[in-house]
């Protein structure tokens, strides 16, 4: 995927793509300023862990993000109260 210089816009573009591909997917993205982490919560677990196409897209996002934004951190996980999602940037 062609990257943009803004990691937040890059992530939102990918999540919009995922939303159009994976029926029933729930996506929430926030930036934790204290930890300096981009956090993406993905549900339901049936998509996140049982869909090979999704798993390939998730891996591709990790690789593309690391290549484009080597000084940024990203976490993709299931929804959790442990995540600081107070700065929501995408919620579908």
VOVOBA-357237 format. One record per residue: residue in one letter; x, y, z of N, C-alpha, C in turn. Coordinates in steps of 0.1 Angstrom, whole numbers, padded with zeros to 4 digits, always signed. Example, Ala and Ser with C-alpha at 12.3 -4.5 7.8 and 13.67 -1.06 7.14 Angstrom:
<atoms>
A+0132-0057+0078+0123-0045+0078+0132-0033+0078S+0128-0022+0071+0137-0011+0071+0129+0000+0079
</atoms>
This chain:
<atoms>
X+0009-0012+0000+0000+0000+0000+0009+0012+0000X+0006+0022-0008+0013+0034-0009+0011+0042+0004X+0022+0046+0010+0020+0052+0023+0018+0067+0022X+0012+0073+0032+0011+0087+0034+0021+0091+0045X+0025+0103+0046+0034+0107+0057+0028+0108+0071X+0015+0107+0072+0008+0108+0084+0004+0094+0089X+0009+0088+0100+0006+0075+0104-0009+0073+0107X-0015+0084+0113-0029+0083+0116-0038+0082+0104X-0035+0089+0094-0043+0089+0081-0040+0075+0074X-0028+0070+0075-0025+0057+0069-0033+0046+0075X-0034+0046+0089-0042+0036+0096-0057+0038+0092X-0062+0050+0092-0076+0051+0089-0079+0047+0075X-0071+0049+0066-0073+0044+0052-0074+0029+0052X-0065+0022+0059-0065+0008+0060-0078+0003+0066X-0082+0009+0077-0094+0005+0084-0106+0006+0076X-0107+0017+0068-0118+0019+0058-0119+0007+0048X-0107+0003+0044-0106-0008+0034-0111-0021+0041X-0107-0023+0053-0111-0035+0060-0126-0035+0062X-0131-0024+0066-0146-0023+0068-0154-0027+0055X-0148-0023+0044-0155-0027+0031-0153-0042+0027X-0143-0048+0032-0140-0062+0029-0146-0072+0038X-0146-0069+0051-0150-0079+0061-0163-0075+0067X-0174-0082+0063-0187-0080+0068-0188-0083+0083X-0194-0074+0090-0195-0076+0105-0184-0072+0113X-0173-0067+0107-0161-0063+0115-0164-0050+0123X-0159-0050+0135-0160-0038+0144-0145-0033+0146X-0143-0020+0143-0130-0014+0144-0130-0002+0152X-0121-0001+0161-0119+0011+0169-0104+0014+0170X-0101+0027+0166-0087+0031+0166-0085+0044+0174X-0075+0043+0183-0072+0055+0191-0056+0056+0192X-0052+0068+0195-0038+0071+0197-0036+0074+0212X-0028+0065+0219-0025+0067+0233-0013+0076+0234X-0015+0089+0237-0004+0099+0238+0006+0096+0249X+0002+0090+0260+0011+0087+0271+0021+0076+0267X+0016+0065+0261+0024+0054+0256+0030+0056+0242X+0025+0066+0235+0029+0068+0221+0026+0056+0213X+0014+0050+0214+0010+0038+0207-0003+0041+0199X-0003+0036+0187-0015+0035+0179-0022+0022+0182X-0034+0023+0187-0041+0011+0192-0053+0008+0183X-0054-0004+0178-0066-0008+0169-0072-0020+0176X-0084-0018+0180-0092-0029+0186-0101-0035+0174X-0101-0048+0173-0108-0055+0162-0117-0066+0168X-0129-0066+0164-0138-0076+0168-0148-0080+0157X-0155-0090+0157-0154-0100+0168-0142-0109+0165X-0140-0117+0176-0128-0126+0175-0130-0136+0164X-0142-0139+0160-0144-0149+0149-0138-0144+0136X-0138-0131+0134-0131-0125+0122-0116-0124+0125X-0112-0119+0136-0098-0117+0139-0090-0129+0140X-0095-0140+0144-0087-0152+0146-0091-0164+0137X-0103-0163+0130-0107-0174+0122-0108-0171+0107X-0104-0159+0103-0105-0155+0089-0091-0153+0084X-0087-0163+0075-0073-0162+0070-0071-0150+0062X-0081-0145+0055-0079-0133+0047-0077-0121+0056X-0084-0120+0067-0082-0109+0077-0068-0110+0083X-0064-0122+0087-0051-0124+0093-0040-0120+0084X-0041-0122+0071-0031-0118+0061-0031-0102+0060X-0043-0096+0061-0044-0081+0060-0038-0075+0073X-0040-0081+0084-0034-0076+0097-0019-0077+0096X-0014-0088+0092+0001-0090+0091+0007-0079+0081X-0001-0077+0070+0004-0068+0060+0004-0053+0066X-0006-0050+0074-0006-0037+0081+0006-0036+0090X+0009-0046+0098+0021-0045+0107+0033-0042+0098X+0035-0050+0088+0047-0048+0080+0048-0035+0073X+0037-0031+0066+0037-0018+0059+0039-0006+0069X+0033-0007+0081+0034+0004+0090+0048+0005+0096X+0054-0007+0099+0068-0007+0103+0078-0001+0093X+0075-0004+0080+0084+0001+0070+0082+0016+0068X+0070+0021+0069+0067+0035+0066+0069+0044+0078X+0068+0038+0090+0068+0047+0102+0077+0040+0113X+0089+0039+0110+0098+0030+0119+0099+0036+0133X+0096+0048+0136+0096+0054+0149+0083+0054+0156X+0073+0047+0150+0059+0047+0156+0056+0033+0161X+0047+0032+0170+0043+0018+0176+0029+0016+0173X+0025+0003+0170+0012-0001+0167+0008-0013+0175X-0004-0014+0179-0010-0026+0186-0023-0029+0180X-0025-0041+0175-0038-0046+0170-0042-0057+0179X-0054-0056+0185-0058-0065+0195-0073-0066+0196X-0078-0075+0204-0093-0075+0207-0096-0064+0216X-0109-0060+0216-0113-0049+0226-0110-0053+0240X-0104-0043+0247-0100-0045+0261-0101-0032+0269X-0106-0034+0281-0106-0022+0291-0092-0017+0294X-0082-0025+0292-0069-0022+0295-0063-0011+0286X-0069-0010+0274-0064-0001+0264-0070+0013+0267X-0061+0023+0265-0066+0037+0266-0071+0041+0253X-0085+0041+0252-0092+0044+0239-0099+0058+0240X-0093+0067+0249-0100+0080+0251-0098+0089+0239X-0088+0087+0231-0086+0096+0219-0090+0088+0207X-0103+0086+0205-0108+0078+0193-0106+0086+0180X-0100+0079+0171-0098+0085+0157-0106+0078+0147X-0111+0066+0150-0119+0058+0140-0127+0049+0148X-0140+0048+0145-0149+0039+0153-0160+0034+0144X-0160+0022+0139-0170+0017+0130-0174+0003+0134
</atoms>
